[in-house]
Amino acid sequence: MPPWYTSFSVATDSATYEQFVKLVGTAPRLSAEPLRLAFRAFDPTQSGLIKLSVLKYILTNVGDKLAPAEFDDFRANVLVDEEGRISYEGTGLGN
């Protein structure tokens, strides 16, 4: 178990705001770089753009599959250009 997790214990299913802030404040920050590297594998021109249709196929058919409604939620939070692509290097993923 990560060391930041052990400093947070709750006897019930809920936490106070102060407990939540303490947990989030000590959690390690995740890097976006592994996600960018994964997207590059599906970007044949290495342009920093990936077709939304390709991403939808990957996210709904490979590995831990998203349900269609989950993909729709994801889609609602990304910017898609006029050619149906999102930028995984810039602002397309909500950066």
Contacts in CASP RR format, 6 or more apart in sequence:
PFRMAT RR
TARGET T0000
AUTHOR 0000-0000-0000
METHOD contacts of the structure
MODEL  1
MPPWYTSFSVATDSATYEQFVKLVGTAPRLSAEPLRLAFRAFDPTQSGLI
KLSVLKYILTNVGDKLAPAEFDDFRANVLVDEEGRISYEGTGLGN
2 28 0 8 1.000
4 23 0 8 1.000
4 26 0 8 1.000
4 27 0 8 1.000
4 28 0 8 1.000
5 23 0 8 1.000
7 22 0 8 1.000
7 26 0 8 1.000
8 15 0 8 1.000
8 19 0 8 1.000
8 22 0 8 1.000
8 23 0 8 1.000
8 26 0 8 1.000
10 19 0 8 1.000
15 23 0 8 1.000
32 93 0 8 1.000
32 95 0 8 1.000
35 88 0 8 1.000
35 93 0 8 1.000
36 88 0 8 1.000
36 89 0 8 1.000
39 48 0 8 1.000
39 50 0 8 1.000
39 55 0 8 1.000
39 88 0 8 1.000
40 46 0 8 1.000
40 48 0 8 1.000
40 88 0 8 1.000
42 50 0 8 1.000
42 54 0 8 1.000
42 55 0 8 1.000
42 58 0 8 1.000
43 49 0 8 1.000
43 50 0 8 1.000
43 88 0 8 1.000
48 87 0 8 1.000
48 88 0 8 1.000
48 89 0 8 1.000
48 90 0 8 1.000
49 81 0 8 1.000
49 85 0 8 1.000
49 86 0 8 1.000
49 87 0 8 1.000
49 88 0 8 1.000
50 85 0 8 1.000
50 86 0 8 1.000
50 88 0 8 1.000
51 83 0 8 1.000
51 84 0 8 1.000
51 85 0 8 1.000
52 75 0 8 1.000
52 78 0 8 1.000
52 80 0 8 1.000
52 84 0 8 1.000
52 85 0 8 1.000
52 86 0 8 1.000
53 84 0 8 1.000
55 86 0 8 1.000
56 71 0 8 1.000
56 75 0 8 1.000
59 65 0 8 1.000
59 66 0 8 1.000
59 71 0 8 1.000
59 74 0 8 1.000
60 66 0 8 1.000
60 67 0 8 1.000
60 68 0 8 1.000
60 71 0 8 1.000
66 74 0 8 1.000
77 94 0 8 1.000
78 86 0 8 1.000
78 92 0 8 1.000
78 93 0 8 1.000
78 94 0 8 1.000
79 86 0 8 1.000
79 87 0 8 1.000
79 91 0 8 1.000
79 92 0 8 1.000
79 94 0 8 1.000
80 86 0 8 1.000
81 87 0 8 1.000
86 92 0 8 1.000
86 93 0 8 1.000
87 93 0 8 1.000
END
